[in-house]
Amino acid sequence: MGGHALLILLSVASLSLLPGAMPLQPSQAWSLFKLRQLLGDPPVLGTWRNYTDFCYGGDYKTASAFVECYEDSVTQLHIMGEPGARPLPTTFSIDAFFTTLSRLPDLKVLTLTNLGLWGPLPGGKISRLQKLEIVNVSSNYLYGELPRGLSQLGSLQTLVADHNMLGGKLPGWLKDMPLLAVLSLRNNTLQGTLPESLKDMPSLRSLVLASNNLSGNLPELSNLQVIDMANNALGPKFPRLGRKVASVVLAGNKFSDGLPADMLASCYLLERLDVSGNRFVGPFPAALLSLPSMEYLSIAGNRFTGRLSGNASCGENLRFVDLSSNLLTGSLPGCLLAAPGKTVLFSANCLSTGDDSQSQHPSPFCRNQALAVGIVPEQGRKKSGAKAGVVAVIVLVGALVVSAAVVFVVRKARLPKARPARRLVEHASSAYPSNLLADARYISQTVKLGALGIPAYRSFSLVELEAATDNFQVSSLMGQDAHGQMYRGRLSNGTPVTIRSLKVNKSQSFTRHIEMISKLRHRHLVSALGHCFQYNLDDSTVTHLYLVFEYVHNGNLRGRISQGTEGRKLSWGQRISTAIGVAKGIQFLHGGIIPGLFANNLKITNILMDQNQVPKIGSYNIPILSETMKSEGGAGSKYPPDRICRVPNGDKIDMYDFGVILLEVISGRPISSIYEVEMMKEQLQSALTAQGPSKRSNLVDPAVSKACSDDSMRTVMEICLRCLAKEPTQRPSVEDVLWNLQFAAQVQDDSRSSEESPLSPSQPHAQSAHD
């Protein structure tokens, strides 16, 4: 390094040695110390000293207390006390506390948990914090109603106040908060019915009101993706849900009647359904087991009836099923019995399982209980004596016949011929801004930050990076572009990594960039693992930034589609599954972080496949790359750096690029020009209007066309064509794309199941295989 360069391990904001770093405004530093005083100098703030550099000095930071700044102003404040904190002394004034907070006018993210705060939230003081986007005041002793002043926070996207004593009714003025996407008030004392105005909140995506005293029917919740209303007194009607719902938890309420089987069967993005501990009666919709995204299903503690079939199929993502304490008869589906890695509970039914570990009632018990809760007509139980016994037998036989008919109809309804007349979701124009789904700590698993198997994000030292790349030898160099060099390496624990070396401008600010990069972690992204800075010892300026990403070394998607050798090409079902993975990665880029990343120049060659055939987007629009190109005199992006995350129609640009990828997935032919795209579009349009499937089948890669269900093929072609619409506003949202691809996967699976097994229940049925 010539004695003049030294690689220093820096945390996300430890930039105090940089000349461009601006010290925190003295008035804001005073406010932070005043807040510490008002909180009674808690141990969690023990590292705050008079000389602390809150913005660019990382030595004071702990996992429980830290500040983030932009230039010389506080934008984030996080103080998290120990669980079980007692209320602050009677001398504490919540008004004074929020008055002091209001002196941080640029505050966007506020976390104050387990601090013993008590009193009613002062709406007038809170309303002064006009830039607030995310607020978490959970696990305190706040009481009273939600203050009307919250409605004046026009930028607020997430409000979490779990485990407090907030009361009164959920206010109708919530509809006046245009960007509110996440509302969580778990374990408070809210009461009464929910306002109908909830349906007038198009941005709301996650509503968590579990463990309150709410009652009555739920309003329409068709906009929501996450619903948790457990442990209230809600009901009896099951709420109307939207097709994009991902998680529904209604356990421990007073819902009765039956589940709306048709509505739930169309929820292809549904991952979690918990209706345990209610008063449901009627047939259990076995089709729930085979929903493609379903991971967790619990119907325990109800009075569901019906005869289960050992031939029923299960979705490939299903991990937990609880059928306990119902009135189910028949046989447990084979896909649940032979299910390594799954938890399956089914005790206290009348099932023939051969498993003594989960006891069952005798069959007459379930039949008698079904009669007791009115599953059969009342006139069947008005006779007495021997005649009543005969009638009961007739009624029971009739009930079994009807139940068998229902099972047959439900099963038949899952076949492609019985699908709805229109598959395509056609409301792209009303798609919500994806950036409202950010702050993944509180929102649906659909946009969660975590990624299984990916190491935690951290800072790296020079020693580690040099050891990983053999001192950045040429043999480790993977390539070079306008941004810098790319190296392949292996960490000391054996983890393969990719290291991008960037030359940076002296005047660049890195805090916001590193904060964003640290969040780029998802199952379907080549995820960020860490960073480090190299700076010049003479003038303390940063000279290089190293970004460390996971290394994916199993080729790209084109190598498994259009350039794949026989035996390595993906099947049709695998292609749909891969497309779903890519769409989920795009969904995360658009909505899993603030601000979202758009116009990501998606290409099939940048979709990498890991050793488990999981697709990962390998290149995306990180703002610092464009800034670096500009600082080096390159062309960079055609958009200025401060707008790189807000490119006009950026989400629709990504949808077009995704459509081009789908074209290659469908046809199996490499597409390298706009002319080929336009030609294929015409062929798709012609095939979709043709009578019969032959013209559509001729467009599909011959390697997989024979195994394609026409319904599945048509659905993928239709959504592909919409992605390629000339007008950006006519292209679908990524959520619409996901819904339709999940539908295509489902009908493909149903088609295979129907081909592999006769409909006769007396015949053995092979478990449905998932591509």
Secondary structure, 3 states (H helix, E strand, C coil): CCCCEEEECCCCCCCCCCCCCCCCCHHHHHHHHHHHHHCCCCHHHCCCCCCCCCCCCHHHCECCEEEEEECCEEEEEEEECCCCCCCCCCCCCHHHHHHHHCCCCCCCEEEEECCCCEEECCHHHHCCCCCCCEEECCCCEEEECCCHHHHHCCCCCEEECCCCEEEECCCHHHHHCCCCCEEECCCCEEEECCCHHHHHCCCCCEEECCCCEEEECCCCECCCCEEECCCCEECCCCCCECCCCCEEECCCCCCEECCCHHHHHCCCCCCEEECCCCEEEEECCHHHHHCCCCCEEECCCCEEECEECCCCCCCCCCCEEECCCCCCEEECCHHHHCCCCCEEECCCCEEECCCCCCCCCCHHHHHHHHHHCCCCCHHHHCCCHHHHHHHHHHHHHHHHHHHHHHHHHHHHHCCHHHCCCCCCCCCHHHCCCHHHHCCCCCCCHHHCCCCCCCCCCEECCHHHHHHHHCCCCHHHEEEEECCEEEEEEECCCCCEEEEEEEECCCCCCCHHHHHHHCCCCCCCECCEEEEEEEEECCCCCEEEEEEEEECCCCCEHHHHCCCCCCCCCCCHHHHHHHHHHHHHHHHHHHHCCCCCCCCCCCCHHHEEECCCCCEEECCCCCHHHHHHHHHCCCCCCCCCHHHCCCCCCHHHHHHHHHHHHHHHHHHCCCCCCHHHHHHHHHHHHHHHHCCCCHHHHHHCCCCCHHHCCHHHHHHHHHHHHHHCCCCHHHCCCHHHHHHHHHHHHHHHHHHHHHHHCCCCCCCCCCCCCCC
